[in-house]
């Protein structure tokens, strides 16, 4: 099965995240060995993007929740199980 986001194919998990967010992951996570000047420039660019796209934080959160729900639902305490034709929601383990 092929996954396309905004008309582009996501072949890896990083591709999926980058295409979903519309920015390279390195912008947000940094790169190993970057200098203080590079880090400052990267963070300035990130701030500019957040100012231009105030909904980006919500999009990032949505992508993260979708990924966790699909691959590790117990992390959020949202595991759903089907039993005898009913859907049961697992109890929450942590208080918010």
C-alpha positions as CSV (number, residue, x, y, z in Angstrom):
1,X,0.0,0.0,0.0
2,X,1.3,3.4,-0.9
3,X,0.8,6.5,1.2
4,X,0.4,9.9,-0.4
5,X,0.2,13.2,1.5
6,X,-0.4,16.4,-0.5
7,X,0.3,14.5,-3.7
8,X,3.7,13.2,-2.6
9,X,4.5,9.6,-1.6
10,X,5.6,9.0,1.9
11,X,8.0,6.0,1.9
12,X,9.4,6.3,5.4
13,X,8.1,7.4,8.8
14,X,10.2,10.6,8.5
15,X,8.7,11.2,5.0
16,X,5.2,10.9,6.6
17,X,6.0,13.4,9.3
18,X,7.7,15.9,7.0
19,X,4.9,15.8,4.5
20,X,2.3,16.0,7.2
21,X,4.0,19.0,8.8
22,X,5.2,20.6,5.6
23,X,8.7,21.2,7.0
24,X,11.8,19.2,7.4
25,X,12.2,17.4,10.8
26,X,15.7,18.9,11.2
27,X,14.1,22.3,11.6
28,X,12.4,21.3,14.8
29,X,14.8,18.6,16.1
30,X,18.1,20.1,15.1
31,X,21.1,18.1,13.8
32,X,23.9,16.6,15.6
33,X,27.0,18.8,15.9
34,X,25.2,22.1,14.9
35,X,26.9,25.3,16.1
36,X,25.3,27.8,18.4
37,X,24.9,30.1,15.4
38,X,23.2,27.4,13.3
39,X,20.9,26.5,16.2
40,X,20.0,30.2,16.7
41,X,19.2,30.5,12.9
42,X,17.2,27.3,13.0
43,X,15.1,28.4,16.0
44,X,14.6,31.9,14.4
45,X,13.3,30.1,11.2
46,X,11.0,27.9,13.3
47,X,9.6,30.9,15.2
48,X,8.9,32.6,11.9
49,X,7.1,29.5,10.6
50,X,5.0,29.3,13.8
51,X,4.1,33.0,13.5
52,X,3.0,32.5,9.9
53,X,1.1,29.2,10.7
54,X,-0.5,29.4,14.1
55,X,-2.3,26.1,13.5
56,X,0.9,24.2,13.1
57,X,1.2,23.2,16.8
58,X,-2.3,21.6,16.5
59,X,-1.3,19.8,13.3
60,X,1.8,18.4,15.0
61,X,-0.2,17.2,18.0
62,X,-2.7,15.6,15.7
63,X,0.0,13.7,13.8
64,X,1.6,12.6,17.0
65,X,-1.6,11.3,18.5
66,X,-2.5,9.5,15.3
67,X,0.9,7.8,15.2
68,X,0.7,6.8,18.9
69,X,-2.8,5.6,18.5
70,X,-1.9,3.5,15.5
71,X,1.4,2.1,16.9
72,X,1.3,2.2,20.7
73,X,-2.2,3.1,21.9
74,X,-1.5,2.0,25.5
75,X,0.9,5.0,25.9
76,X,-2.1,7.3,26.0
77,X,-4.4,4.9,27.8
78,X,-6.8,4.9,24.8
79,X,-6.6,1.3,23.9
80,X,-9.8,0.0,22.5
81,X,-10.7,-3.6,22.5
82,X,-13.6,-5.3,20.9
83,X,-15.4,-8.0,22.9
84,X,-18.6,-9.8,22.0
85,X,-19.4,-7.2,19.4
86,X,-18.9,-4.3,21.8
87,X,-16.2,-1.7,21.8
88,X,-14.6,-1.2,25.2
89,X,-12.3,1.6,26.1
90,X,-9.5,0.8,28.4
91,X,-9.4,2.7,31.7
92,X,-7.1,5.7,31.9
93,X,-3.9,4.9,33.9
94,X,-2.6,8.4,34.3
95,X,-4.4,11.5,35.5
96,X,-4.1,14.5,33.1
